[in-house]
Amino acid sequence: MEHVTPSLESEFDRATGSTLIDDGTYAGEIEDGWDINGNANGGYLLALAVRAMRGASGRPDPISVSAHFLAPGKPGPVTIETSMVKAGRQLATMTGSMRSGEREILRVLGAFGDVGAMSGGFSSVVGSPPDLPPVDECVVRDQQSGIVNIGLMRHVRVHIRPEHAGFADGVKSGRALIEGWFEFGDGRPIDTLALMLVIDAFPPPVFNIDIPVGWVPTVELTAHVRGIPAPGPLRCRFHTEFVQNGFLQEDSEVWDSSGMLVAQSRQLALLPKG
């Protein structure tokens, strides 16, 4: 599949743009409105950093990215320092560090390549995309959810399977699972960079088990890009199996409109405080 070139006027592209100001160093900005209660969404921060790293790598796609979140991201200017670890024939490995002033807020290690050039060949997939109701039969994730303001929802559309959405009204399913649809509010095509946002755009699935609903800070997030998404909304599955010693694991699967797995992720996060 060919790469889709998104519109330069899209909200996501404006919000993740940066300018090369020195050898490997980019100036960008955490834009207001991509947040949850004032803290920038982790997937948005990752996309901002990865876009600069992608530019420095000279390769079109993030393939494997691991990020450690060191401090909350607040609106305002940031610098992203990138460095080449190794440039190989298929992959270029980069490091990236995002700073707000003198404070480092994100450290990333990533491998970049060309997903399209690697497509084809032997394939064995055991899983399948979630069998979701139509978008108009799902529950829209609102910008305002109780006392939580989810600014991110001004830019994206997340439609949750109805039986997984009751936690917002205090009705929990009893299983840490949330499935639903994802698309951009302005219709921007979803490319491999946007997958960095998708993997952190849904409510934490632990909201459907017996723990408080609150801020779930990400400690570490690893993303694997498995394909270039076909046009159309994405089918997403988020689930947690292990909650222990104040931490939780959250896994995701992202499937495109053709039924191809295009991304996976795992994150370690802190439990919300009651």
C-alpha positions in Angstrom: 0.0 0.0 0.0 1.2 3.5 -0.8 1.8 6.1 1.9 -1.0 8.6 2.3 0.0 12.3 2.3 -2.1 14.1 4.8 -3.3 17.7 4.4 -0.8 20.2 5.7 -3.8 22.1 7.1 -5.0 19.3 9.4 -5.2 20.0 13.1 -2.9 17.1 13.9 -0.2 18.2 11.5 -0.2 21.7 12.9 -0.1 20.5 16.4 2.9 18.1 15.8 5.0 20.4 13.6 8.5 21.5 14.6 11.4 23.3 13.0 15.0 22.3 12.7 17.0 24.9 14.6 20.4 23.2 15.0 22.1 19.9 14.2 19.5 17.3 15.3 17.5 19.8 17.4 14.0 20.9 16.7 11.8 23.6 18.1 8.1 22.7 18.6 5.1 23.5 20.8 2.8 21.5 22.9 -0.5 22.9 21.6 -3.3 23.6 24.0 -6.4 21.4 23.6 -4.7 18.0 23.1 -4.9 17.3 26.8 -6.8 15.6 29.6 -7.5 18.0 32.4 -4.6 20.2 31.4 -1.9 17.5 30.9 -1.1 16.8 27.3 -2.2 13.3 26.1 0.7 10.9 26.1 0.1 9.7 22.5 0.1 13.3 21.3 3.4 14.0 23.1 4.8 10.9 21.5 3.6 11.9 18.0 5.2 15.3 18.4 8.6 13.8 19.4 8.4 11.0 16.8 7.6 13.4 14.0 10.9 15.2 14.7 12.8 12.0 15.0 11.3 10.7 11.8 12.5 13.8 10.0 16.0 13.4 11.4 16.0 9.7 10.4 15.3 10.2 6.7 12.9 7.3 6.8 9.1 7.6 6.3 7.7 5.4 9.2 8.2 4.7 12.9 8.5 0.9 13.2 9.2 0.4 16.9 9.1 3.2 19.5 9.6 3.1 23.2 9.0 6.2 25.3 9.5 7.0 29.0 7.3 9.8 30.3 9.3 11.9 32.8 7.0 14.8 33.6 3.5 16.1 32.5 3.4 18.1 29.3 1.9 21.5 29.6 1.1 23.9 26.7 4.1 25.9 25.5 7.3 25.7 23.6 9.5 22.6 23.6 12.8 21.5 22.1 13.3 18.0 20.7 16.9 16.8 20.6 17.5 13.9 18.2 20.5 11.7 17.7 21.3 8.8 15.3 22.3 5.6 17.0 22.7 3.5 13.9 21.7 3.9 10.2 21.3 0.5 8.6 19.9 -0.6 5.3 16.4 -1.2 6.5 16.2 0.6 9.8 17.6 3.8 11.3 17.6 3.8 15.1 17.2 7.2 16.8 17.0 8.7 20.3 14.9 11.7 21.1 14.5 13.9 24.2 11.7 16.5 24.6 12.4 19.4 27.0 10.2 22.2 28.3 12.8 24.7 29.2 15.4 22.8 31.2 13.0 20.1 32.2 13.0 16.8 30.3 9.5 15.5 29.9 9.9 12.6 27.5 12.8 10.3 26.4 12.2 8.1 23.3 14.1 5.3 21.5 12.8 4.4 18.1 13.6 2.5 14.9 12.4 4.0 11.6 12.0 2.5 8.2 9.7 2.1 5.3 6.6 -0.1 6.2 5.5 -0.2 2.5 8.8 -1.6 1.3 8.6 -4.4 4.0 5.1 -5.5 3.1 4.2 -8.9 1.6 5.8 -12.2 2.2 4.8 -14.9 4.7 1.9 -13.9 7.1 0.3 -15.7 10.0 -2.3 -13.8 12.1 -4.2 -15.6 14.8 -6.3 -12.7 16.1 -9.0 -10.7 14.4 -10.4 -7.1 14.6 -13.2 -6.4 17.0 -16.6 -7.0 15.6 -18.0 -3.6 16.4 -21.5 -2.2 16.0 -21.8 0.6 13.4 -20.3 3.9 14.4 -23.7 5.5 14.9 -24.7 2.8 17.3 -21.6 3.3 19.5 -21.2 5.8 22.4 -19.2 9.0 21.6 -16.5 9.8 24.1 -17.4 13.4 25.1 -15.0 16.2 25.8 -16.6 16.6 29.3 -16.8 13.5 31.4 -17.8 14.3 35.0 -15.2 16.6 36.4 -12.7 15.6 33.7 -12.2 17.8 30.6 -10.8 15.8 27.7 -9.6 18.5 25.3 -8.3 15.8 23.0 -11.9 15.0 22.0 -12.1 18.3 20.2 -9.8 16.8 17.5 -10.6 13.1 17.4 -13.7 11.0 17.3 -13.7 8.0 19.6 -16.9 5.8 19.4 -17.0 3.1 22.2 -18.9 -0.2 22.1 -22.0 0.5 24.2 -21.5 -2.3 26.7 -17.9 -1.0 27.4 -19.0 2.7 27.9 -21.1 2.4 31.0 -18.2 3.3 33.4 -18.9 7.0 32.6 -22.2 6.6 34.4 -20.9 4.3 37.1 -22.0 1.1 35.4 -18.9 -1.0 34.9 -18.7 -4.2 32.8 -16.4 -6.0 35.3 -13.8 -6.7 32.6 -10.9 -4.4 31.8 -11.7 -4.1 28.1 -12.7 -1.3 25.8 -13.3 -1.6 22.1 -14.3 1.1 19.6 -13.7 3.2 16.5 -11.2 6.0 15.9 -11.0 8.8 13.3 -9.9 12.4 13.2 -12.6 15.0 13.6 -11.4 16.9 10.5 -11.2 13.8 8.4 -7.4 13.7 8.2 -6.2 10.4 6.7 -4.6 8.1 9.4 -0.9 7.4 8.6 1.8 5.7 10.6 2.6 8.8 12.6 -1.0 9.2 13.6 -0.9 5.7 15.1 1.2 7.1 17.9 -1.8 9.1 19.0 -4.4 6.4 18.4 -2.8 3.9 20.8 -3.4 6.3 23.7 -6.6 8.0 22.7 -9.2 5.7 24.4 -10.2 5.6 28.1 -8.1 3.2 30.2 -9.9 -0.2 30.2 -9.3 -0.5 33.9 -12.2 2.0 34.3 -14.4 -1.0 33.8 -13.2 -2.8 36.9 -13.5 -1.9 40.6 -11.0 0.9 40.8 -11.5 4.7 40.9 -11.9 6.6 37.6 -9.1 9.2 37.5 -5.9 10.2 35.8 -3.8 7.2 34.8 -0.2 8.5 34.2 1.8 6.5 31.7 5.3 5.5 32.9 6.5 3.7 29.7 4.8 3.1 26.3 6.0 0.9 23.5 4.4 1.0 20.0 4.9 -1.3 17.1 3.7 -0.2 13.6 2.7 -3.3 11.6 1.2 -1.7 8.4 0.1 1.5 6.6 -3.6 2.0 7.4 -6.2 1.8 4.6 -8.6 4.8 4.3 -11.4 4.8 6.8 -11.9 4.6 10.6 -9.9 2.2 12.7 -11.1 -0.6 14.9 -9.4 -0.5 18.3 -9.2 -2.9 21.2 -7.6 -2.0 24.6 -7.3 -4.4 27.5 -5.6 -4.9 30.8 -4.9 -8.3 32.5 -2.4 -7.3 35.2 -3.0 -4.8 38.0 -0.4 -5.1 40.7 1.6 -3.1 43.3 0.2 0.2 42.1 0.8 -0.4 38.4 -1.2 -1.6 35.5 -0.4 -3.0 32.0 -2.5 -1.8 29.0 -2.3 -3.5 25.6 -3.8 -2.3 22.4 -4.5 -3.6 18.9 -5.4 -1.3 16.0 -7.0 -2.7 12.9 -7.7 -0.8 9.6 -10.8 -0.8 7.4 -9.4 -3.7 5.3 -9.0 -5.9 8.4 -5.2 -5.6 8.7 -3.5 -5.1 12.0 -1.6 -1.8 11.7 -0.4 -1.2 15.3 0.1 -2.8 18.7 1.2 -1.2 21.9 1.9 -2.0 25.6 2.2 0.6 28.3 3.0 0.5 32.0 1.0 3.1 34.0 0.2 4.1 37.5 -3.1 3.3 39.0 -5.4 6.3 39.5 -5.7 7.5 43.1 -9.0 7.4 44.8 
